[in-house]
Amino acid sequence: MASRFGKGADTPSRARGQEDDYDPIAHRDMDQPMISDFVALMHLFKGSIGNGILFLPNGFKRCGLVIPLISGFVIGLLCIHTVTTLVSIYSTLRQKVNEESESIVGKLLWRSNDYV
């Protein structure tokens, strides 16, 4: 059986009538607590800045006040755009394979050139 997700991708089979029936939001596990928007923003901040925050005073010392603020804002926008795109691709692929597991979605995403 040929896969529609690229070479070598072993995807779960689905019936033809189930193309739009699967909604990952309705099938998510509600036993796990949801995180707030603030916590998600702090995770994004921690992931994009990381240990680089230790060198921020040195950057302000060498470049002044304007350049680090502008470049920090631009880098923040790029990080938000990248994370938004990644979540959108993940959501689309998750609906297409009708699977809850993050591991199979990740494997399919890296095996296929159609979605990257």
DSSP file (Angstrom, degrees, kcal/mol; ACC not computed):
  #  RESIDUE AA STRUCTURE BP1 BP2  ACC     N-H-->O    O-->H-N    N-H-->O    O-->H-N    TCO  KAPPA ALPHA  PHI   PSI    X-CA   Y-CA   Z-CA
    1    1 A M              0   0    0      0, 0.0     2,-0.2     0, 0.0     0, 0.0   0.000 360.0 360.0 360.0 123.8    0.0    0.0    0.0
    2    2 A A        -     0   0    0      1,-0.1     2,-0.3     2,-0.0     5,-0.1  -0.504 360.0-131.3 -76.4 140.0    1.5    3.3   -1.1
    3    3 A S    >   -     0   0    0      3,-0.2     3,-0.6    -2,-0.2     7,-0.1  -0.686   5.8-150.9 -92.6 144.2    1.7    6.0    1.5
    4    4 A R  T 3  S+     0   0    0     -2,-0.3    -1,-0.1     1,-0.2     3,-0.1   0.373  89.8  70.2 -91.7   4.7    0.5    9.5    0.9
    5    5 A F  T 3  S-     0   0    0      1,-0.4    -1,-0.2     4,-0.3   109,-0.2   0.141 110.5 -90.0-108.4  19.1    3.0   10.9    3.4
    6    6 A G  S X  S-     0   0    0     -3,-0.6     3,-1.0   106,-0.1    -1,-0.4  -0.499  71.7 -16.9 107.2-175.5    6.2   10.3    1.4
    7    7 A K  T 3  S-     0   0    0    104,-0.3     3,-0.1     1,-0.2    -3,-0.0  -0.471 124.6  -5.9 -71.7 127.6    8.7    7.5    1.1
    8    8 A G  T 3  S+     0   0    0     -2,-0.3     2,-0.7     1,-0.2    -1,-0.2   0.505  86.2 143.8  75.5   4.5    8.7    4.9    3.8
    9    9 A A    <   -     0   0    0     -3,-1.0     2,-0.9   102,-0.1    -4,-0.3  -0.687  37.4-155.7 -83.1 118.0    6.2    6.6    6.1
   10   10 A D        -     0   0    0     -2,-0.7    98,-0.1    -3,-0.1    -1,-0.0  -0.814  21.7-179.5 -95.5 104.6    4.0    4.0    7.7
   11   11 A T        -     0   0    0     -2,-0.9     2,-0.1     1,-0.1    86,-0.0  -0.707  34.3 -99.2-104.5 152.4    0.8    5.8    8.6
   12   12 A P        -     0   0    0      0, 0.0     2,-0.2     0, 0.0    -1,-0.1  -0.464  45.8-115.2 -65.1 140.1   -2.3    4.5   10.3
   13   13 A S        -     0   0    0     -2,-0.1     2,-0.3    -3,-0.0    -3,-0.0  -0.520  33.6-171.2 -81.8 147.4   -5.0    3.6    7.8
   14   14 A R        -     0   0    0     -2,-0.2     2,-0.1     2,-0.0     5,-0.0  -0.960  24.8-109.6-134.5 152.1   -8.2    5.5    7.7
   15   15 A A    >   -     0   0    0     -2,-0.3     3,-1.3     1,-0.1     4,-0.0  -0.409  32.7-112.7 -76.0 158.9  -11.5    5.1    5.9
   16   16 A R  G >  S+     0   0    0      1,-0.3     3,-0.9     2,-0.1    -1,-0.1   0.841 113.1  55.7 -62.7 -35.5  -12.4    7.5    3.1
   17   17 A G  G 3  S+     0   0    0      1,-0.2     3,-0.3     2,-0.1    -1,-0.3   0.524  93.7  70.8 -77.9  -4.4  -15.3    9.0    5.0
   18   18 A Q  G <>  +     0   0    0     -3,-1.3     4,-0.7     1,-0.2     3,-0.4   0.218  60.3 111.2 -97.6  15.6  -13.2   10.0    8.0
   19   19 A E  T <4 S+     0   0    0     -3,-0.9    -1,-0.2     1,-0.2     3,-0.1   0.891  93.9  19.2 -58.5 -43.9  -11.3   12.8    6.4
   20   20 A D  T  4 S+     0   0    0     -3,-0.3    -1,-0.2     1,-0.1    -2,-0.1   0.335 104.8  86.7-110.4   6.0  -12.9   15.6    8.4
   21   21 A D  T  4  +     0   0    0     -3,-0.4     2,-0.4    -4,-0.1    -2,-0.1   0.810  66.9  88.4 -78.1 -29.4  -14.3   13.6   11.3
   22   22 A Y     <  +     0   0    0     -4,-0.7    76,-0.1    73,-0.2    -4,-0.0  -0.566  49.9 179.6 -81.3 124.7  -11.3   13.7   13.5
   23   23 A D     >  -     0   0    0     -2,-0.4     4,-1.2     1,-0.1     3,-0.5  -0.952  14.9-162.2-123.5 109.6  -11.0   16.6   15.9
   24   24 A P  T  4 S+     0   0    0      0, 0.0     4,-0.3     0, 0.0    -1,-0.1   0.797  90.1  58.9 -64.3 -26.8   -7.8   16.5   18.1
   25   25 A I  T >4 S+     0   0    0      1,-0.2     3,-0.8     2,-0.2    -2,-0.0   0.895 106.7  47.1 -67.5 -38.7   -9.3   19.1   20.5
   26   26 A A  T 34 S+     0   0    0     -3,-0.5    -1,-0.2     1,-0.2    -4,-0.0   0.763 115.1  46.9 -73.1 -24.5  -12.3   16.9   21.2
   27   27 A H  T 3< S+     0   0    0     -4,-1.2    -1,-0.2     2,-0.1    -2,-0.2   0.285  84.4 120.8-101.6  10.0  -10.1   13.8   21.7
   28   28 A R  S <  S-     0   0    0     -3,-0.8     2,-0.7    -4,-0.3    -3,-0.0  -0.365  72.8-103.3 -76.8 157.5   -7.4   15.3   24.0
   29   29 A D    >   -     0   0    0      1,-0.1     3,-0.6    -2,-0.1    -1,-0.1  -0.691  31.3-173.0 -82.0 111.8   -6.8   14.0   27.5
   30   30 A M  T 3  S+     0   0    0     -2,-0.7    -1,-0.1     1,-0.2     4,-0.1   0.430  70.9  83.0 -88.2   1.1   -8.4   16.3   30.0
   31   31 A D  T 3  S+     0   0    0      2,-0.1    -1,-0.2     0, 0.0    -2,-0.0   0.800  78.5  77.6 -72.1 -27.0   -6.9   14.5   33.0
   32   32 A Q  S <  S-     0   0    0     -3,-0.6     2,-0.1     1,-0.1     0, 0.0  -0.661  94.2-113.0 -82.3 136.0   -3.7   16.5   32.5
   33   33 A P        -     0   0    0      0, 0.0     2,-0.2     0, 0.0    -2,-0.1  -0.423  27.4-124.9 -70.4 142.3   -3.9   20.1   33.7
   34   34 A M        -     0   0    0     -4,-0.1     2,-0.3    -2,-0.1    -4,-0.0  -0.532  21.8-126.1 -81.0 151.4   -3.8   22.9   31.1
   35   35 A I        -     0   0    0     -2,-0.2     2,-0.1     1,-0.1    -1,-0.0  -0.687  24.1-113.6 -96.8 155.6   -1.1   25.6   31.4
   36   36 A S     >  -     0   0    0     -2,-0.3     4,-2.1     1,-0.1     5,-0.2  -0.296  26.3-107.7 -80.8 169.3   -2.0   29.2   31.4
   37   37 A D  H  > S+     0   0    0      1,-0.2     4,-2.4     2,-0.2     5,-0.2   0.872 120.2  54.4 -63.8 -37.3   -1.0   31.7   28.7
   38   38 A F  H  > S+     0   0    0      2,-0.2     4,-2.3     1,-0.2    -1,-0.2   0.911 108.0  48.3 -64.1 -42.4    1.5   33.3   31.1
   39   39 A V  H  > S+     0   0    0      2,-0.2     4,-2.2     1,-0.2    -1,-0.2   0.899 111.5  50.5 -65.7 -39.9    3.2   30.0   31.7
   40   40 A A  H  X S+     0   0    0     -4,-2.1     4,-2.1     2,-0.2    -2,-0.2   0.898 110.4  50.0 -63.6 -39.9    3.3   29.2   28.0
   41   41 A L  H  X S+     0   0    0     -4,-2.4     4,-2.6     2,-0.2    -2,-0.2   0.887 109.8  50.7 -65.1 -38.9    4.8   32.7   27.4
   42   42 A M  H  X S+     0   0    0     -4,-2.3     4,-2.8     2,-0.2    -2,-0.2   0.877 109.2  50.9 -67.4 -36.7    7.5   32.0   30.1
   43   43 A H  H  X S+     0   0    0     -4,-2.2     4,-2.4     2,-0.2    -2,-0.2   0.908 111.7  48.0 -64.5 -40.8    8.3   28.7   28.5
   44   44 A L  H  X S+     0   0    0     -4,-2.1     4,-2.1     2,-0.2     5,-0.2   0.915 113.5  47.3 -63.9 -43.3    8.7   30.4   25.1
   45   45 A F  H  X>S+     0   0    0     -4,-2.6     4,-2.5     2,-0.2     5,-0.6   0.921 113.2  48.1 -63.3 -44.9   10.9   33.1   26.7
   46   46 A K  H  X5S+     0   0    0     -4,-2.8     4,-1.1     1,-0.2    -2,-0.2   0.884 113.5  48.0 -64.6 -39.0   13.0   30.5   28.5
   47   47 A G  H  <5S+     0   0    0     -4,-2.4    -1,-0.2    -5,-0.2    -2,-0.2   0.848 117.1  40.3 -71.7 -34.2   13.4   28.5   25.4
   48   48 A S  H  <5S+     0   0    0     -4,-2.1    -2,-0.2    -5,-0.2    -1,-0.2   0.838 127.8  29.7 -86.3 -33.1   14.4   31.4   23.1
   49   49 A I  H ><5S+     0   0    0     -4,-2.5     3,-1.8    -5,-0.2    -3,-0.2   0.910  82.2 147.8 -90.3 -52.4   16.6   33.3   25.6
   50   50 A G  G ><<S-     0   0    0     -4,-1.1     3,-1.2    -5,-0.6     4,-0.1  -0.230  78.5 -12.4  57.2-136.2   18.0   30.4   27.7
   51   51 A N  G >  S+     0   0    0      1,-0.2     3,-1.8     2,-0.1     4,-0.3   0.601 119.7  85.4 -74.8 -11.0   21.5   31.0   29.0
   52   52 A G  G X  S+     0   0    0     -3,-1.8     3,-1.4     1,-0.3     4,-0.3   0.694  71.1  76.9 -63.0 -17.4   22.0   33.9   26.7
   53   53 A I  G X  S+     0   0    0     -3,-1.2     3,-0.8     1,-0.3    -1,-0.3   0.762  83.5  65.2 -65.4 -22.0   20.3   36.1   29.3
   54   54 A L  G <  S+     0   0    0     -3,-1.8    -1,-0.3     1,-0.2     4,-0.2   0.757 103.0  47.1 -69.3 -22.9   23.6   36.0   31.2
   55   55 A F  G <> S+     0   0    0     -3,-1.4     4,-1.9    -4,-0.3    -1,-0.2   0.390  83.6  95.6-100.0   2.7   25.3   37.9   28.3
   56   56 A L  H <> S+     0   0    0     -3,-0.8     4,-2.4    -4,-0.3     5,-0.2   0.907  81.8  52.7 -61.5 -42.8   22.6   40.6   28.0
   57   57 A P  H  > S+     0   0    0      0, 0.0     4,-2.0     0, 0.0    -1,-0.2   0.899 109.1  50.7 -60.5 -36.8   24.4   43.1   30.2
   58   58 A N  H  > S+     0   0    0     -4,-0.2     4,-2.1     2,-0.2    -2,-0.2   0.889 109.5  50.9 -66.0 -38.5   27.5   42.7   28.1
   59   59 A G  H  X S+     0   0    0     -4,-1.9     4,-2.4     1,-0.2     5,-0.3   0.903 110.9  47.4 -65.3 -41.6   25.4   43.3   24.9
   60   60 A F  H  X S+     0   0    0     -4,-2.4     4,-1.7     1,-0.2    -1,-0.2   0.864 111.4  52.5 -66.5 -34.9   23.9   46.5   26.3
   61   61 A K  H  < S+     0   0    0     -4,-2.0    -2,-0.2    -5,-0.2    -1,-0.2   0.898 116.6  37.8 -66.9 -40.2   27.4   47.6   27.4
   62   62 A R  H  < S+     0   0    0     -4,-2.1    -2,-0.2     1,-0.1    -1,-0.2   0.843 129.1  27.9 -81.5 -34.6   28.9   47.1   23.9
   63   63 A C  H  < S-     0   0    0     -4,-2.4     4,-0.5     1,-0.3     2,-0.3   0.586  98.8-128.6-108.1 -12.3   26.0   48.3   21.7
   64   64 A G     <  -     0   0    0     -4,-1.7    -1,-0.3    -5,-0.3    -2,-0.1  -0.659  42.5 -59.0  96.0-156.9   24.0   50.8   23.8
   65   65 A L  S  > S+     0   0    0     -2,-0.3     4,-1.1     2,-0.1    -1,-0.2   0.799 121.0  52.6-100.0 -34.3   20.3   50.8   24.5
   66   66 A V  H  > S+     0   0    0     -3,-0.2     4,-2.5     2,-0.2     5,-0.2   0.946 104.1  49.9 -75.9 -50.5   18.6   50.9   21.0
   67   67 A I  H  > S+     0   0    0     -4,-0.5     4,-2.8     1,-0.2     5,-0.3   0.912 111.5  47.1 -62.4 -46.7   20.2   48.1   19.1
   68   68 A P  H  > S+     0   0    0      0, 0.0     4,-2.3     0, 0.0    -1,-0.2   0.887 113.2  49.8 -63.2 -35.7   19.7   45.3   21.7
   69   69 A L  H  X S+     0   0    0     -4,-1.1     4,-1.9     2,-0.2    -2,-0.2   0.929 114.5  43.7 -67.3 -43.5   16.1   46.3   22.2
   70   70 A I  H  X S+     0   0    0     -4,-2.5     4,-2.4     2,-0.2     5,-0.2   0.937 116.5  46.3 -66.4 -46.5   15.3   46.3   18.5
   71   71 A S  H  X S+     0   0    0     -4,-2.8     4,-2.6    -5,-0.2     5,-0.2   0.873 111.4  52.7 -66.6 -35.1   17.2   43.1   17.9
   72   72 A G  H  X S+     0   0    0     -4,-2.3     4,-2.1    -5,-0.3    -1,-0.2   0.892 109.8  48.7 -64.2 -39.2   15.5   41.5   20.9
   73   73 A F  H  X S+     0   0    0     -4,-1.9     4,-2.2     2,-0.2    -2,-0.2   0.912 112.7  47.7 -65.3 -42.9   12.1   42.5   19.6
   74   74 A V  H  X S+     0   0    0     -4,-2.4     4,-2.3     2,-0.2    -2,-0.2   0.915 112.1  49.1 -65.5 -43.2   12.9   41.1   16.1
   75   75 A I  H  X S+     0   0    0     -4,-2.6     4,-2.3     1,-0.2    -1,-0.2   0.887 109.9  52.7 -64.1 -38.1   14.2   37.8   17.6
   76   76 A G  H  X S+     0   0    0     -4,-2.1     4,-2.4     2,-0.2    -2,-0.2   0.909 108.9  49.0 -62.3 -42.5   11.1   37.5   19.7
   77   77 A L  H  X S+     0   0    0     -4,-2.2     4,-2.5     2,-0.2    -2,-0.2   0.905 110.9  50.4 -63.2 -41.3    8.9   38.0   16.6
   78   78 A L  H  X S+     0   0    0     -4,-2.3     4,-2.4     2,-0.2    -2,-0.2   0.899 110.8  49.2 -63.6 -40.3   10.9   35.3   14.8
   79   79 A C  H  X S+     0   0    0     -4,-2.3     4,-2.5     2,-0.2     5,-0.2   0.916 112.0  47.7 -65.1 -43.1   10.5   32.9   17.7
   80   80 A I  H  X S+     0   0    0     -4,-2.4     4,-2.4     2,-0.2    -2,-0.2   0.913 112.9  48.8 -64.8 -42.3    6.7   33.5   17.9
   81   81 A H  H  X S+     0   0    0     -4,-2.5     4,-2.4     2,-0.2    -2,-0.2   0.910 112.3  49.0 -62.8 -42.4    6.3   33.0   14.1
   82   82 A T  H  X S+     0   0    0     -4,-2.4     4,-2.4     2,-0.2    -2,-0.2   0.924 113.0  45.7 -64.9 -45.2    8.4   29.8   14.2
   83   83 A V  H  X S+     0   0    0     -4,-2.5     4,-2.4     2,-0.2    -1,-0.2   0.901 112.9  50.8 -66.2 -40.3    6.5   28.3   17.1
   84   84 A T  H  X S+     0   0    0     -4,-2.4     4,-2.1    -5,-0.2    -2,-0.2   0.913 112.0  47.3 -62.9 -42.9    3.1   29.3   15.5
   85   85 A T  H  X S+     0   0    0     -4,-2.4     4,-2.5     2,-0.2    -2,-0.2   0.908 111.8  50.6 -64.6 -42.2    4.1   27.7   12.2
   86   86 A L  H  X S+     0   0    0     -4,-2.4     4,-2.5     1,-0.2    -2,-0.2   0.906 111.3  47.4 -63.2 -42.8    5.3   24.5   14.0
   87   87 A V  H  X S+     0   0    0     -4,-2.4     4,-2.5     2,-0.2    -1,-0.2   0.887 111.9  51.2 -66.4 -38.4    2.1   24.2   16.0
   88   88 A S  H  X S+     0   0    0     -4,-2.1     4,-2.3     2,-0.2    -2,-0.2   0.921 112.2  45.6 -64.3 -44.5    0.0   24.7   12.8
   89   89 A I  H  X S+     0   0    0     -4,-2.5     4,-2.6     2,-0.2     5,-0.2   0.919 113.7  49.8 -64.4 -43.4    2.0   22.0   10.9
   90   90 A Y  H  X S+     0   0    0     -4,-2.5     4,-2.4    -5,-0.2    -2,-0.2   0.910 111.5  48.3 -61.5 -43.4    1.7   19.6   13.8
   91   91 A S  H  X S+     0   0    0     -4,-2.5     4,-1.9     2,-0.2    -1,-0.2   0.913 112.8  47.7 -65.0 -42.9   -2.0   20.2   14.1
   92   92 A T  H  X S+     0   0    0     -4,-2.3     4,-1.7     1,-0.2    -2,-0.2   0.932 115.1  44.7 -64.1 -46.0   -2.6   19.7   10.4
   93   93 A L  H  X S+     0   0    0     -4,-2.6     4,-2.0     1,-0.2    -2,-0.2   0.868 110.4  55.2 -67.7 -35.8   -0.5   16.5   10.3
   94   94 A R  H  X>S+     0   0    0     -4,-2.4     5,-1.2    -5,-0.2     4,-0.9   0.878 108.5  48.1 -65.0 -37.6   -2.1   15.2   13.4
   95   95 A Q  H  <5S+     0   0    0     -4,-1.9    -1,-0.2     1,-0.2    -2,-0.2   0.868 110.6  52.3 -68.8 -35.7   -5.6   15.6   11.9
   96   96 A K  H  <5S+     0   0    0     -4,-1.7    -2,-0.2     1,-0.2    -1,-0.2   0.857 115.1  38.8 -71.6 -34.6   -4.5   13.8    8.7
   97   97 A V  H  <5S-     0   0    0     -4,-2.0    -1,-0.2     2,-0.1    -2,-0.2   0.560  98.2-136.9 -93.3  -7.3   -3.0   10.8   10.4
   98   98 A N  T  <5 +     0   0    0     -4,-0.9     2,-0.4     1,-0.2    -3,-0.2   0.927  57.0 134.7  56.0  50.0   -5.8   10.6   13.0
   99   99 A E      < -     0   0    0     -5,-1.2    -1,-0.2     1,-0.1    -2,-0.1  -0.981  50.4-159.6-135.4 141.5   -3.3    9.8   15.8
  100  100 A E        +     0   0    0     -2,-0.4     2,-0.2    -3,-0.1    -1,-0.1   0.703  64.5 101.2 -89.3 -22.9   -2.9   11.2   19.3
  101  101 A S     >  -     0   0    0      1,-0.2     4,-1.2    -7,-0.1     5,-0.1  -0.429  58.4-155.4 -73.1 132.2    0.8   10.2   19.7
  102  102 A E  H  > S+     0   0    0     -2,-0.2     4,-2.4     1,-0.2     5,-0.2   0.804  91.4  61.9 -72.1 -29.0    3.3   13.0   19.3
  103  103 A S  H  > S+     0   0    0      2,-0.2     4,-2.4     1,-0.2    -1,-0.2   0.917 104.2  44.9 -67.9 -42.6    6.0   10.4   18.4
  104  104 A I  H  > S+     0   0    0      2,-0.2     4,-2.4     1,-0.2    -1,-0.2   0.872 113.3  51.3 -70.6 -34.1    4.3    9.1   15.3
  105  105 A V  H  X S+     0   0    0     -4,-1.2     4,-2.3     2,-0.2    -2,-0.2   0.915 111.3  48.4 -66.2 -41.4    3.5   12.6   14.1
  106  106 A G  H  X S+     0   0    0     -4,-2.4     4,-2.0     2,-0.2    -2,-0.2   0.906 111.4  49.6 -63.8 -42.0    7.1   13.6   14.6
  107  107 A K  H  X S+     0   0    0     -4,-2.4     4,-1.8     1,-0.2    -2,-0.2   0.924 113.0  46.6 -62.9 -44.1    8.4   10.6   12.7
  108  108 A L  H  X S+     0   0    0     -4,-2.4     4,-1.7     1,-0.2    -1,-0.2   0.884 110.2  53.9 -65.6 -37.6    6.0   11.3    9.8
  109  109 A L  H  < S+     0   0    0     -4,-2.3    -1,-0.2     1,-0.2    -2,-0.2   0.894 112.6  42.4 -64.8 -39.8    6.9   14.9    9.8
  110  110 A W  H  < S+     0   0    0     -4,-2.0    -1,-0.2     1,-0.2    -2,-0.2   0.774 114.5  50.6 -80.2 -25.4   10.6   14.2    9.5
  111  111 A R  H  < S+     0   0    0     -4,-1.8     2,-0.3    -5,-0.2  -104,-0.3   0.784 102.9  69.6 -79.1 -27.0   10.2   11.4    6.9
  112  112 A S     <  -     0   0    0     -4,-1.7     4,-0.2    -5,-0.2  -106,-0.1  -0.720  55.2-167.2 -99.4 140.1    8.0   13.4    4.6
  113  113 A N  S    S+     0   0    0     -2,-0.3    -1,-0.1     1,-0.1     3,-0.1   0.477  79.7  79.1 -95.7  -5.6    9.1   16.3    2.5
  114  114 A D  S    S+     0   0    0      1,-0.2    -1,-0.1  -109,-0.2  -108,-0.1   0.805 101.1  33.7 -72.9 -29.1    5.5   17.3    1.7
  115  115 A Y              0   0    0     -6,-0.2    -1,-0.2     1,-0.1    -2,-0.1   0.454 360.0 360.0-109.0  -2.8    4.9   19.1    5.0
  116  116 A V              0   0    0     -4,-0.2    -1,-0.1    -3,-0.1    -2,-0.1   0.424 360.0 360.0-100.2 360.0    8.4   20.5    5.8
